Amino acid sequence: MIVKIGNKFTDSKDEPIMIILSNEEKVLIASMGEQTKFCSYALNEIDSADKMREFMKDEEEVKEGYFQNGVSWLEYEFTKILAMNSPLYPEEAKELVEFFKSKNKLSIAKAIFDERGYSDLLAYKMIISKA
């Protein structure tokens, strides 16, 4: 089973997953037929059918779209996370990710951001800029 929360995909092969369903959700899932995706969201979070279709793409569909444009999954995911969880605008996040990629430090930079946050990521950038 794969679960998508926000922009993060988690596979139960890699990490335990538990889903707690309301009685209404159980009824909806029971009547899904051939469908393989179920989405639950706050009404104020997804305000158009296009946004819903974009969110409902699975990891392979998302990866395929970005790989076709020459962007790795790590670049895509890190750029998106930076844009959502830092003071950076999307274009600035993309530039920062490209900087770390050019230094072959993209995986390390993402791990620092995930564990320590934006300020430590900037400190790391300064360190490798001087090297």
C-alpha positions in Angstrom: 0.0 0.0 0.0 1.2 3.4 -0.9 0.0 6.5 0.9 0.4 10.1 -0.3 0.3 12.9 2.3 0.8 16.3 0.8 3.6 15.7 -1.6 5.2 12.8 0.2 4.7 9.2 -0.8 5.2 6.4 1.8 5.1 2.7 0.9 4.2 0.2 3.5 7.1 -2.0 2.2 9.4 0.7 3.6 7.5 2.0 6.6 4.4 0.8 8.6 1.2 2.6 7.6 -2.0 2.8 9.5 -5.2 4.4 8.1 -8.1 5.1 10.4 -11.4 5.4 8.5 -14.6 7.0 9.6 -17.8 5.0 9.0 -18.6 7.3 6.1 -15.2 6.6 4.5 -15.7 2.8 5.0 -18.9 3.1 3.0 -17.3 5.1 0.2 -14.3 2.7 0.0 -16.6 -0.3 -0.1 -18.4 1.1 -3.1 -15.3 2.0 -5.1 -15.5 -0.9 -7.5 -12.5 -0.9 -9.8 -11.0 2.4 -8.5 -7.6 2.1 -6.8 -7.3 5.7 -5.3 -9.3 7.3 -2.5 -8.7 10.9 -1.5 -9.8 12.8 1.6 -9.2 16.5 2.0 -10.4 19.7 3.7 -12.9 21.5 1.5 -10.8 24.7 1.6 -7.6 23.0 0.5 -8.6 21.9 -3.0 -10.8 24.4 -4.8 -10.9 23.0 -8.4 -11.2 19.7 -10.2 -7.9 20.4 -11.9 -6.1 20.7 -8.6 -7.8 17.4 -7.5 -6.7 15.6 -10.6 -3.1 16.9 -10.2 -3.1 15.8 -6.5 -4.5 12.4 -7.4 -1.5 11.5 -9.7 0.4 8.6 -8.2 4.2 8.7 -7.7 4.9 7.1 -11.1 2.8 9.6 -13.0 4.5 12.5 -11.2 8.0 11.1 -11.7 7.3 10.4 -15.4 6.3 14.0 -16.0 9.4 15.4 -14.3 11.8 12.9 -15.8 10.5 13.8 -19.3 11.7 17.4 -18.5 15.1 16.2 -17.4 14.5 16.7 -13.7 15.2 14.0 -11.2 12.6 12.9 -8.6 15.0 14.2 -5.8 15.3 17.6 -7.5 11.5 17.8 -7.9 10.7 16.7 -4.3 13.3 18.9 -2.7 12.3 22.0 -4.7 8.7 21.5 -3.8 9.5 20.9 -0.1 11.7 24.0 0.0 9.1 26.2 -1.6 6.4 25.0 0.8 8.5 25.0 4.0 10.8 27.9 3.7 10.6 31.6 3.0 11.7 31.0 -0.6 9.6 31.5 -3.6 9.4 28.5 -6.0 11.9 30.0 -8.4 14.4 30.7 -5.5 13.9 27.1 -4.2 14.7 25.8 -7.7 17.9 27.9 -7.9 19.0 26.6 -4.4 18.4 23.0 -5.5 20.3 23.6 -8.7 23.3 25.0 -6.7 23.5 21.9 -4.5 23.1 19.7 -7.6 26.0 21.5 -9.3 28.2 20.7 -6.3 27.0 17.0 -6.2 25.6 17.7 -2.7 21.8 17.4 -3.4 21.1 14.3 -1.2 23.1 15.7 1.7 21.4 19.1 1.4 18.0 17.5 1.4 18.9 15.4 4.5 20.1 18.5 6.3 17.0 20.4 5.5 14.8 17.5 6.5 16.6 17.0 9.8 17.8 20.5 10.8 15.8 23.0 8.7 16.3 26.0 6.5 18.8 27.9 8.5 21.2 24.9 8.7 20.7 24.4 5.0 21.9 28.0 4.3 24.9 27.5 6.7 25.8 24.3 4.7 25.5 26.3 1.4 28.0 28.9 2.8 30.4 26.2 3.9 30.5 24.4 0.5 30.6 27.8 -1.3 33.9 28.6 0.4 35.4 25.2 -0.3 
